[in-house]
């Protein structure tokens, strides 16, 4: 028995909702601080590529 991509995505979405306890609850619990990651070279030979993004 093979699982289709649609069934896999549906199960993953349902699992995410169950872990979070529901999307409205997760939205209420969100803090006001938003952290944004930055992954780029800031030193070395290729720092010229990463420094403008910083």
PDBQT receptor file of N, H, CA, C and O in Angstrom, charges set to zero:
ATOM      1  N   UNK A   1       0.839  -1.175   0.000  1.00  0.00    +0.000 N 
ATOM      2  CA  UNK A   1       0.000   0.000   0.000  1.00  0.00    +0.000 C 
ATOM      3  C   UNK A   1       0.887   1.242   0.000  1.00  0.00    +0.000 C 
ATOM      4  O   UNK A   1       1.677   1.437   0.924  1.00  0.00    +0.000 OA
ATOM      5  N   UNK A   2       0.767   2.066  -1.006  1.00  0.00    +0.000 N 
ATOM      6  H   UNK A   2       0.126   1.907  -1.757  1.00  0.00    +0.000 HD
ATOM      7  CA  UNK A   2       1.574   3.268  -1.130  1.00  0.00    +0.000 C 
ATOM      8  C   UNK A   2       0.781   4.479  -0.656  1.00  0.00    +0.000 C 
ATOM      9  O   UNK A   2      -0.435   4.552  -0.839  1.00  0.00    +0.000 OA
ATOM     10  N   UNK A   3       1.473   5.411  -0.056  1.00  0.00    +0.000 N 
ATOM     11  H   UNK A   3       2.460   5.352   0.092  1.00  0.00    +0.000 HD
ATOM     12  CA  UNK A   3       0.835   6.645   0.399  1.00  0.00    +0.000 C 
ATOM     13  C   UNK A   3       1.085   7.723  -0.663  1.00  0.00    +0.000 C 
ATOM     14  O   UNK A   3       2.190   7.852  -1.189  1.00  0.00    +0.000 OA
ATOM     15  N   UNK A   4       0.056   8.473  -0.957  1.00  0.00    +0.000 N 
ATOM     16  H   UNK A   4      -0.842   8.368  -0.529  1.00  0.00    +0.000 HD
ATOM     17  CA  UNK A   4       0.202   9.517  -1.963  1.00  0.00    +0.000 C 
ATOM     18  C   UNK A   4       0.754  10.782  -1.310  1.00  0.00    +0.000 C 
ATOM     19  O   UNK A   4       0.741  10.926  -0.088  1.00  0.00    +0.000 OA
ATOM     20  N   UNK A   5       1.228  11.672  -2.134  1.00  0.00    +0.000 N 
ATOM     21  H   UNK A   5       1.239  11.554  -3.127  1.00  0.00    +0.000 HD
ATOM     22  CA  UNK A   5       1.773  12.930  -1.633  1.00  0.00    +0.000 C 
ATOM     23  C   UNK A   5       0.691  13.733  -0.913  1.00  0.00    +0.000 C 
ATOM     24  O   UNK A   5       0.963  14.360   0.111  1.00  0.00    +0.000 OA
ATOM     25  N   UNK A   6      -0.510  13.716  -1.432  1.00  0.00    +0.000 N 
ATOM     26  H   UNK A   6      -0.731  13.207  -2.263  1.00  0.00    +0.000 HD
ATOM     27  CA  UNK A   6      -1.619  14.454  -0.816  1.00  0.00    +0.000 C 
ATOM     28  C   UNK A   6      -1.919  13.913   0.581  1.00  0.00    +0.000 C 
ATOM     29  O   UNK A   6      -2.148  14.685   1.512  1.00  0.00    +0.000 OA
ATOM     30  N   UNK A   7      -1.917  12.587   0.728  1.00  0.00    +0.000 N 
ATOM     31  H   UNK A   7      -1.731  11.959  -0.028  1.00  0.00    +0.000 HD
ATOM     32  CA  UNK A   7      -2.164  11.987   2.039  1.00  0.00    +0.000 C 
ATOM     33  C   UNK A   7      -1.043  12.316   3.024  1.00  0.00    +0.000 C 
ATOM     34  O   UNK A   7      -1.298  12.557   4.204  1.00  0.00    +0.000 OA
ATOM     35  N   UNK A   8       0.186  12.324   2.539  1.00  0.00    +0.000 N 
ATOM     36  H   UNK A   8       0.392  12.128   1.581  1.00  0.00    +0.000 HD
ATOM     37  CA  UNK A   8       1.326  12.662   3.388  1.00  0.00    +0.000 C 
ATOM     38  C   UNK A   8       1.225  14.101   3.874  1.00  0.00    +0.000 C 
ATOM     39  O   UNK A   8       1.431  14.366   5.059  1.00  0.00    +0.000 OA
ATOM     40  N   UNK A   9       0.914  15.032   2.982  1.00  0.00    +0.000 N 
ATOM     41  H   UNK A   9       0.747  14.817   2.020  1.00  0.00    +0.000 HD
ATOM     42  CA  UNK A   9       0.791  16.436   3.365  1.00  0.00    +0.000 C 
ATOM     43  C   UNK A   9      -0.365  16.658   4.327  1.00  0.00    +0.000 C 
ATOM     44  O   UNK A   9      -0.254  17.446   5.266  1.00  0.00    +0.000 OA
ATOM     45  N   UNK A  10      -1.479  15.961   4.094  1.00  0.00    +0.000 N 
ATOM     46  H   UNK A  10      -1.569  15.321   3.331  1.00  0.00    +0.000 HD
ATOM     47  CA  UNK A  10      -2.632  16.087   4.983  1.00  0.00    +0.000 C 
ATOM     48  C   UNK A  10      -2.271  15.601   6.387  1.00  0.00    +0.000 C 
ATOM     49  O   UNK A  10      -2.627  16.244   7.375  1.00  0.00    +0.000 OA
ATOM     50  N   UNK A  11      -1.568  14.472   6.480  1.00  0.00    +0.000 N 
ATOM     51  H   UNK A  11      -1.279  13.950   5.677  1.00  0.00    +0.000 HD
ATOM     52  CA  UNK A  11      -1.177  13.935   7.779  1.00  0.00    +0.000 C 
ATOM     53  C   UNK A  11      -0.185  14.855   8.480  1.00  0.00    +0.000 C 
ATOM     54  O   UNK A  11      -0.259  15.033   9.696  1.00  0.00    +0.000 OA
ATOM     55  N   UNK A  12       0.731  15.434   7.732  1.00  0.00    +0.000 N 
ATOM     56  H   UNK A  12       0.791  15.290   6.744  1.00  0.00    +0.000 HD
ATOM     57  CA  UNK A  12       1.706  16.353   8.326  1.00  0.00    +0.000 C 
ATOM     58  C   UNK A  12       1.026  17.610   8.846  1.00  0.00    +0.000 C 
ATOM     59  O   UNK A  12       1.369  18.100   9.922  1.00  0.00    +0.000 OA
ATOM     60  N   UNK A  13       0.076  18.133   8.102  1.00  0.00    +0.000 N 
ATOM     61  H   UNK A  13      -0.203  17.735   7.228  1.00  0.00    +0.000 HD
ATOM     62  CA  UNK A  13      -0.648  19.332   8.536  1.00  0.00    +0.000 C 
ATOM     63  C   UNK A  13      -1.467  19.037   9.783  1.00  0.00    +0.000 C 
ATOM     64  O   UNK A  13      -1.488  19.841  10.715  1.00  0.00    +0.000 OA
ATOM     65  N   UNK A  14      -2.132  17.911   9.808  1.00  0.00    +0.000 N 
ATOM     66  H   UNK A  14      -2.116  17.258   9.051  1.00  0.00    +0.000 HD
ATOM     67  CA  UNK A  14      -2.929  17.532  10.969  1.00  0.00    +0.000 C 
ATOM     68  C   UNK A  14      -2.035  17.351  12.191  1.00  0.00    +0.000 C 
ATOM     69  O   UNK A  14      -2.393  17.771  13.292  1.00  0.00    +0.000 OA
ATOM     70  N   UNK A  15      -0.890  16.735  12.004  1.00  0.00    +0.000 N 
ATOM     71  H   UNK A  15      -0.600  16.393  11.110  1.00  0.00    +0.000 HD
ATOM     72  CA  UNK A  15       0.050  16.560  13.113  1.00  0.00    +0.000 C 
ATOM     73  C   UNK A  15       0.556  17.890  13.641  1.00  0.00    +0.000 C 
ATOM     74  O   UNK A  15       0.707  18.058  14.851  1.00  0.00    +0.000 OA
ATOM     75  N   UNK A  16       0.821  18.836  12.749  1.00  0.00    +0.000 N 
ATOM     76  H   UNK A  16       0.698  18.699  11.766  1.00  0.00    +0.000 HD
ATOM     77  CA  UNK A  16       1.267  20.158  13.178  1.00  0.00    +0.000 C 
ATOM     78  C   UNK A  16       0.213  20.889  13.978  1.00  0.00    +0.000 C 
ATOM     79  O   UNK A  16       0.530  21.549  14.968  1.00  0.00    +0.000 OA
ATOM     80  N   UNK A  17      -1.036  20.782  13.565  1.00  0.00    +0.000 N 
ATOM     81  H   UNK A  17      -1.294  20.246  12.761  1.00  0.00    +0.000 HD
ATOM     82  CA  UNK A  17      -2.131  21.433  14.292  1.00  0.00    +0.000 C 
ATOM     83  C   UNK A  17      -2.297  20.790  15.663  1.00  0.00    +0.000 C 
ATOM     84  O   UNK A  17      -2.548  21.483  16.649  1.00  0.00    +0.000 OA
ATOM     85  N   UNK A  18      -2.160  19.482  15.729  1.00  0.00    +0.000 N 
ATOM     86  H   UNK A  18      -1.956  18.919  14.928  1.00  0.00    +0.000 HD
ATOM     87  CA  UNK A  18      -2.316  18.792  17.002  1.00  0.00    +0.000 C 
ATOM     88  C   UNK A  18      -1.196  19.163  17.965  1.00  0.00    +0.000 C 
ATOM     89  O   UNK A  18      -1.443  19.321  19.160  1.00  0.00    +0.000 OA
ATOM     90  N   UNK A  19       0.019  19.304  17.473  1.00  0.00    +0.000 N 
ATOM     91  H   UNK A  19       0.219  19.176  16.502  1.00  0.00    +0.000 HD
ATOM     92  CA  UNK A  19       1.148  19.656  18.329  1.00  0.00    +0.000 C 
ATOM     93  C   UNK A  19       0.999  21.077  18.852  1.00  0.00    +0.000 C 
ATOM     94  O   UNK A  19       1.272  21.341  20.023  1.00  0.00    +0.000 OA
ATOM     95  N   UNK A  20       0.570  21.990  17.996  1.00  0.00    +0.000 N 
ATOM     96  H   UNK A  20       0.348  21.776  17.045  1.00  0.00    +0.000 HD
ATOM     97  CA  UNK A  20       0.423  23.395  18.391  1.00  0.00    +0.000 C 
ATOM     98  C   UNK A  20      -0.823  23.631  19.221  1.00  0.00    +0.000 C 
ATOM     99  O   UNK A  20      -0.944  24.679  19.854  1.00  0.00    +0.000 OA
ATOM    100  N   UNK A  21      -1.729  22.708  19.235  1.00  0.00    +0.000 N 
ATOM    101  H   UNK A  21      -1.631  21.857  18.720  1.00  0.00    +0.000 HD
ATOM    102  CA  UNK A  21      -2.959  22.899  19.978  1.00  0.00    +0.000 C 
ATOM    103  C   UNK A  21      -3.962  23.746  19.227  1.00  0.00    +0.000 C 
ATOM    104  O   UNK A  21      -4.917  24.245  19.822  1.00  0.00    +0.000 OA
ATOM    105  N   UNK A  22      -3.769  23.914  17.963  1.00  0.00    +0.000 N 
ATOM    106  H   UNK A  22      -2.992  23.509  17.480  1.00  0.00    +0.000 HD
ATOM    107  CA  UNK A  22      -4.673  24.732  17.154  1.00  0.00    +0.000 C 
ATOM    108  C   UNK A  22      -4.014  26.044  16.770  1.00  0.00    +0.000 C 
ATOM    109  O   UNK A  22      -3.244  26.607  17.549  1.00  0.00    +0.000 OA
ATOM    110  N   UNK A  23      -4.305  26.522  15.601  1.00  0.00    +0.000 N 
ATOM    111  H   UNK A  23      -4.930  26.064  14.969  1.00  0.00    +0.000 HD
ATOM    112  CA  UNK A  23      -3.669  27.743  15.117  1.00  0.00    +0.000 C 
ATOM    113  C   UNK A  23      -4.092  29.001  15.872  1.00  0.00    +0.000 C 
ATOM    114  O   UNK A  23      -3.226  29.840  16.120  1.00  0.00    +0.000 OA
ATOM    115  N   UNK A  24      -5.342  29.195  16.253  1.00  0.00    +0.000 N 
ATOM    116  H   UNK A  24      -6.045  28.513  16.051  1.00  0.00    +0.000 HD
ATOM    117  CA  UNK A  24      -5.687  30.415  16.995  1.00  0.00    +0.000 C 
ATOM    118  C   UNK A  24      -4.949  30.522  18.319  1.00  0.00    +0.000 C 
ATOM    119  O   UNK A  24      -4.539  31.615  18.709  1.00  0.00    +0.000 OA
ATOM    120  N   UNK A  25      -4.775  29.414  19.010  1.00  0.00    +0.000 N 
ATOM    121  H   UNK A  25      -5.108  28.526  18.693  1.00  0.00    +0.000 HD
ATOM    122  CA  UNK A  25      -4.041  29.438  20.268  1.00  0.00    +0.000 C 
ATOM    123  C   UNK A  25      -2.581  29.795  20.063  1.00  0.00    +0.000 C 
ATOM    124  O   UNK A  25      -2.000  30.520  20.869  1.00  0.00    +0.000 OA
ATOM    125  N   UNK A  26      -1.988  29.297  19.002  1.00  0.00    +0.000 N 
ATOM    126  H   UNK A  26      -2.461  28.708  18.346  1.00  0.00    +0.000 HD
ATOM    127  CA  UNK A  26      -0.595  29.620  18.714  1.00  0.00    +0.000 C 
ATOM    128  C   UNK A  26      -0.444  31.094  18.358  1.00  0.00    +0.000 C 
ATOM    129  O   UNK A  26       0.563  31.715  18.698  1.00  0.00    +0.000 OA
ATOM    130  N   UNK A  27      -1.432  31.652  17.681  1.00  0.00    +0.000 N 
ATOM    131  H   UNK A  27      -2.250  31.147  17.405  1.00  0.00    +0.000 HD
ATOM    132  CA  UNK A  27      -1.361  33.065  17.313  1.00  0.00    +0.000 C 
ATOM    133  C   UNK A  27      -1.476  33.952  18.545  1.00  0.00    +0.000 C 
ATOM    134  O   UNK A  27      -0.800  34.978  18.628  1.00  0.00    +0.000 OA
ATOM    135  N   UNK A  28      -2.313  33.579  19.496  1.00  0.00    +0.000 N 
ATOM    136  H   UNK A  28      -2.862  32.746  19.429  1.00  0.00    +0.000 HD
ATOM    137  CA  UNK A  28      -2.456  34.374  20.717  1.00  0.00    +0.000 C 
ATOM    138  C   UNK A  28      -1.200  34.314  21.571  1.00  0.00    +0.000 C 
ATOM    139  O   UNK A  28      -0.865  35.292  22.240  1.00  0.00    +0.000 OA
ATOM    140  N   UNK A  29      -0.508  33.197  21.560  1.00  0.00    +0.000 N 
ATOM    141  H   UNK A  29      -0.781  32.403  21.016  1.00  0.00    +0.000 HD
ATOM    142  CA  UNK A  29       0.653  33.012  22.418  1.00  0.00    +0.000 C 
ATOM    143  C   UNK A  29       1.916  33.632  21.825  1.00  0.00    +0.000 C 
ATOM    144  O   UNK A  29       2.958  33.638  22.481  1.00  0.00    +0.000 OA
ATOM    145  N   UNK A  30       1.845  34.147  20.611  1.00  0.00    +0.000 N 
ATOM    146  H   UNK A  30       0.999  34.141  20.079  1.00  0.00    +0.000 HD
ATOM    147  CA  UNK A  30       3.027  34.694  19.964  1.00  0.00    +0.000 C 
ATOM    148  C   UNK A  30       3.508  35.939  20.697  1.00  0.00    +0.000 C 
ATOM    149  O   UNK A  30       2.706  36.771  21.121  1.00  0.00    +0.000 OA
ATOM    150  N   UNK A  31       4.817  36.056  20.840  1.00  0.00    +0.000 N 
ATOM    151  H   UNK A  31       5.469  35.380  20.496  1.00  0.00    +0.000 HD
ATOM    152  CA  UNK A  31       5.382  37.244  21.463  1.00  0.00    +0.000 C 
ATOM    153  C   UNK A  31       5.512  38.353  20.420  1.00  0.00    +0.000 C 
ATOM    154  O   UNK A  31       5.365  38.109  19.222  1.00  0.00    +0.000 OA
ATOM    155  N   UNK A  32       5.783  39.542  20.875  1.00  0.00    +0.000 N 
ATOM    156  H   UNK A  32       5.903  39.740  21.848  1.00  0.00    +0.000 HD
ATOM    157  CA  UNK A  32       5.916  40.667  19.959  1.00  0.00    +0.000 C 
ATOM    158  C   UNK A  32       7.297  40.720  19.316  1.00  0.00    +0.000 C 
ATOM    159  O   UNK A  32       7.474  41.420  18.319  1.00  0.00    +0.000 OA
ATOM    160  N   UNK A  33       8.267  40.012  19.849  1.00  0.00    +0.000 N 
ATOM    161  H   UNK A  33       8.124  39.444  20.659  1.00  0.00    +0.000 HD
ATOM    162  CA  UNK A  33       9.612  40.015  19.301  1.00  0.00    +0.000 C 
ATOM    163  C   UNK A  33       9.686  39.067  18.112  1.00  0.00    +0.000 C 
ATOM    164  O   UNK A  33       9.286  37.906  18.202  1.00  0.00    +0.000 OA
ATOM    165  N   UNK A  34      10.194  39.569  17.014  1.00  0.00    +0.000 N 
ATOM    166  H   UNK A  34      10.518  40.512  16.940  1.00  0.00    +0.000 HD
ATOM    167  CA  UNK A  34      10.377  38.752  15.814  1.00  0.00    +0.000 C 
ATOM    168  C   UNK A  34      11.869  38.631  15.557  1.00  0.00    +0.000 C 
ATOM    169  O   UNK A  34      12.560  39.637  15.394  1.00  0.00    +0.000 OA
ATOM    170  N   UNK A  35      12.357  37.418  15.522  1.00  0.00    +0.000 N 
ATOM    171  H   UNK A  35      11.795  36.602  15.655  1.00  0.00    +0.000 HD
ATOM    172  CA  UNK A  35      13.775  37.187  15.256  1.00  0.00    +0.000 C 
ATOM    173  C   UNK A  35      13.944  36.726  13.825  1.00  0.00    +0.000 C 
ATOM    174  O   UNK A  35      13.218  35.854  13.348  1.00  0.00    +0.000 OA
ATOM    175  N   UNK A  36      14.901  37.314  13.152  1.00  0.00    +0.000 N 
ATOM    176  H   UNK A  36      15.491  38.023  13.540  1.00  0.00    +0.000 HD
ATOM    177  CA  UNK A  36      15.171  36.985  11.763  1.00  0.00    +0.000 C 
ATOM    178  C   UNK A  36      16.603  36.480  11.675  1.00  0.00    +0.000 C 
ATOM    179  O   UNK A  36      17.537  37.145  12.122  1.00  0.00    +0.000 OA
ATOM    180  N   UNK A  37      16.762  35.312  11.102  1.00  0.00    +0.000 N 
ATOM    181  H   UNK A  37      16.003  34.772  10.738  1.00  0.00    +0.000 HD
ATOM    182  CA  UNK A  37      18.092  34.738  10.957  1.00  0.00    +0.000 C 
ATOM    183  C   UNK A  37      18.812  35.280   9.729  1.00  0.00    +0.000 C 
ATOM    184  O   UNK A  37      18.183  35.719   8.766  1.00  0.00    +0.000 OA
ATOM    185  N   UNK A  38      20.136  35.242   9.778  1.00  0.00    +0.000 N 
ATOM    186  H   UNK A  38      20.647  34.885  10.560  1.00  0.00    +0.000 HD
ATOM    187  CA  UNK A  38      20.958  35.709   8.659  1.00  0.00    +0.000 C 
ATOM    188  C   UNK A  38      22.101  34.734   8.506  1.00  0.00    +0.000 C 
ATOM    189  O   UNK A  38      22.937  34.603   9.400  1.00  0.00    +0.000 OA
ATOM    190  N   UNK A  39      22.141  34.053   7.387  1.00  0.00    +0.000 N 
ATOM    191  H   UNK A  39      21.462  34.160   6.661  1.00  0.00    +0.000 HD
ATOM    192  CA  UNK A  39      23.169  33.060   7.143  1.00  0.00    +0.000 C 
ATOM    193  C   UNK A  39      23.974  33.483   5.928  1.00  0.00    +0.000 C 
ATOM    194  O   UNK A  39      23.563  33.260   4.790  1.00  0.00    +0.000 OA
ATOM    195  N   UNK A  40      25.115  34.090   6.175  1.00  0.00    +0.000 N 
ATOM    196  H   UNK A  40      25.449  34.271   7.100  1.00  0.00    +0.000 HD
ATOM    197  CA  UNK A  40      25.987  34.545   5.096  1.00  0.00    +0.000 C 
ATOM    198  C   UNK A  40      27.400  34.696   5.650  1.00  0.00    +0.000 C 
ATOM    199  O   UNK A  40      27.570  34.888   6.854  1.00  0.00    +0.000 OA
ATOM    200  N   UNK A  41      28.404  34.614   4.800  1.00  0.00    +0.000 N 
ATOM    201  H   UNK A  41      28.266  34.458   3.822  1.00  0.00    +0.000 HD
ATOM    202  CA  UNK A  41      29.779  34.786   5.268  1.00  0.00    +0.000 C 
ATOM    203  C   UNK A  41      30.053  36.251   5.602  1.00  0.00    +0.000 C 
ATOM    204  O   UNK A  41      29.777  37.136   4.792  1.00  0.00    +0.000 OA
ATOM    205  N   UNK A  42      30.591  36.505   6.786  1.00  0.00    +0.000 N 
ATOM    206  H   UNK A  42      30.816  35.786   7.443  1.00  0.00    +0.000 HD
ATOM    207  CA  UNK A  42      30.921  37.870   7.189  1.00  0.00    +0.000 C 
ATOM    208  C   UNK A  42      32.420  38.075   7.328  1.00  0.00    +0.000 C 
ATOM    209  O   UNK A  42      32.880  39.198   7.537  1.00  0.00    +0.000 OA
ATOM    210  N   UNK A  43      33.187  36.990   7.212  1.00  0.00    +0.000 N 
ATOM    211  H   UNK A  43      32.814  36.078   7.042  1.00  0.00    +0.000 HD
ATOM    212  CA  UNK A  43      34.641  37.084   7.281  1.00  0.00    +0.000 C 
ATOM    213  C   UNK A  43      35.230  36.199   6.190  1.00  0.00    +0.000 C 
ATOM    214  O   UNK A  43      34.531  35.387   5.583  1.00  0.00    +0.000 OA
ATOM    215  N   UNK A  44      36.495  36.365   5.960  1.00  0.00    +0.000 N 
ATOM    216  H   UNK A  44      37.062  37.025   6.453  1.00  0.00    +0.000 HD
ATOM    217  CA  UNK A  44      37.194  35.520   5.004  1.00  0.00    +0.000 C 
ATOM    218  C   UNK A  44      37.132  36.057   3.586  1.00  0.00    +0.000 C 
ATOM    219  O   UNK A  44      36.785  37.215   3.353  1.00  0.00    +0.000 OA
ATOM    220  N   UNK A  45      37.475  35.194   2.649  1.00  0.00    +0.000 N 
ATOM    221  H   UNK A  45      37.757  34.253   2.838  1.00  0.00    +0.000 HD
ATOM    222  CA  UNK A  45      37.600  35.599   1.251  1.00  0.00    +0.000 C 
ATOM    223  C   UNK A  45      36.280  35.992   0.604  1.00  0.00    +0.000 C 
ATOM    224  O   UNK A  45      36.273  36.795  -0.329  1.00  0.00    +0.000 OA
ATOM    225  N   UNK A  46      35.175  35.453   1.070  1.00  0.00    +0.000 N 
ATOM    226  H   UNK A  46      35.180  34.801   1.827  1.00  0.00    +0.000 HD
ATOM    227  CA  UNK A  46      33.872  35.726   0.453  1.00  0.00    +0.000 C 
ATOM    228  C   UNK A  46      33.007  36.670   1.291  1.00  0.00    +0.000 C 
ATOM    229  O   UNK A  46      31.791  36.724   1.105  1.00  0.00    +0.000 OA
ATOM    230  N   UNK A  47      33.623  37.410   2.207  1.00  0.00    +0.000 N 
ATOM    231  H   UNK A  47      34.611  37.367   2.358  1.00  0.00    +0.000 HD
ATOM    232  CA  UNK A  47      32.870  38.338   3.049  1.00  0.00    +0.000 C 
ATOM    233  C   UNK A  47      32.211  39.425   2.229  1.00  0.00    +0.000 C 
ATOM    234  O   UNK A  47      31.204  39.988   2.659  1.00  0.00    +0.000 OA
ATOM    235  N   UNK A  48      32.745  39.737   1.062  1.00  0.00    +0.000 N 
ATOM    236  H   UNK A  48      33.563  39.279   0.712  1.00  0.00    +0.000 HD
ATOM    237  CA  UNK A  48      32.163  40.774   0.215  1.00  0.00    +0.000 C 
ATOM    238  C   UNK A  48      30.751  40.401  -0.225  1.00  0.00    +0.000 C 
ATOM    239  O   UNK A  48      29.960  41.279  -0.569  1.00  0.00    +0.000 OA
ATOM    240  N   UNK A  49      30.426  39.110  -0.218  1.00  0.00    +0.000 N 
ATOM    241  H   UNK A  49      31.069  38.397   0.062  1.00  0.00    +0.000 HD
ATOM    242  CA  UNK A  49      29.082  38.669  -0.579  1.00  0.00    +0.000 C 
ATOM    243  C   UNK A  49      28.094  38.794   0.579  1.00  0.00    +0.000 C 
ATOM    244  O   UNK A  49      26.907  39.033   0.356  1.00  0.00    +0.000 OA
ATOM    245  N   UNK A  50      28.570  38.637   1.801  1.00  0.00    +0.000 N 
ATOM    246  H   UNK A  50      29.534  38.443   1.981  1.00  0.00    +0.000 HD
ATOM    247  CA  UNK A  50      27.686  38.624   2.953  1.00  0.00    +0.000 C 
ATOM    248  C   UNK A  50      27.496  39.958   3.629  1.00  0.00    +0.000 C 
ATOM    249  O   UNK A  50      26.425  40.217   4.176  1.00  0.00    +0.000 OA
ATOM    250  N   UNK A  51      28.508  40.822   3.611  1.00  0.00    +0.000 N 
ATOM    251  H   UNK A  51      29.378  40.612   3.166  1.00  0.00    +0.000 HD
ATOM    252  CA  UNK A  51      28.427  42.092   4.326  1.00  0.00    +0.000 C 
ATOM    253  C   UNK A  51      27.304  43.016   3.834  1.00  0.00    +0.000 C 
ATOM    254  O   UNK A  51      26.682  43.670   4.671  1.00  0.00    +0.000 OA
ATOM    255  N   UNK A  52      27.009  43.110   2.546  1.00  0.00    +0.000 N 
ATOM    256  H   UNK A  52      27.514  42.578   1.866  1.00  0.00    +0.000 HD
ATOM    257  CA  UNK A  52      25.897  43.987   2.144  1.00  0.00    +0.000 C 
ATOM    258  C   UNK A  52      24.558  43.521   2.698  1.00  0.00    +0.000 C 
ATOM    259  O   UNK A  52      23.682  44.354   2.933  1.00  0.00    +0.000 OA
ATOM    260  N   UNK A  53      24.369  42.254   2.912  1.00  0.00    +0.000 N 
ATOM    261  H   UNK A  53      25.081  41.577   2.722  1.00  0.00    +0.000 HD
ATOM    262  CA  UNK A  53      23.117  41.744   3.464  1.00  0.00    +0.000 C 
ATOM    263  C   UNK A  53      22.962  42.015   4.940  1.00  0.00    +0.000 C 
ATOM    264  O   UNK A  53      21.843  42.075   5.451  1.00  0.00    +0.000 OA
ATOM    265  N   UNK A  54      24.080  42.179   5.635  1.00  0.00    +0.000 N 
ATOM    266  H   UNK A  54      24.988  42.130   5.220  1.00  0.00    +0.000 HD
ATOM    267  CA  UNK A  54      24.020  42.424   7.068  1.00  0.00    +0.000 C 
ATOM    268  C   UNK A  54      23.421  43.784   7.334  1.00  0.00    +0.000 C 
ATOM    269  O   UNK A  54      23.283  44.182   8.490  1.00  0.00    +0.000 OA
TER     270      UNK A  54
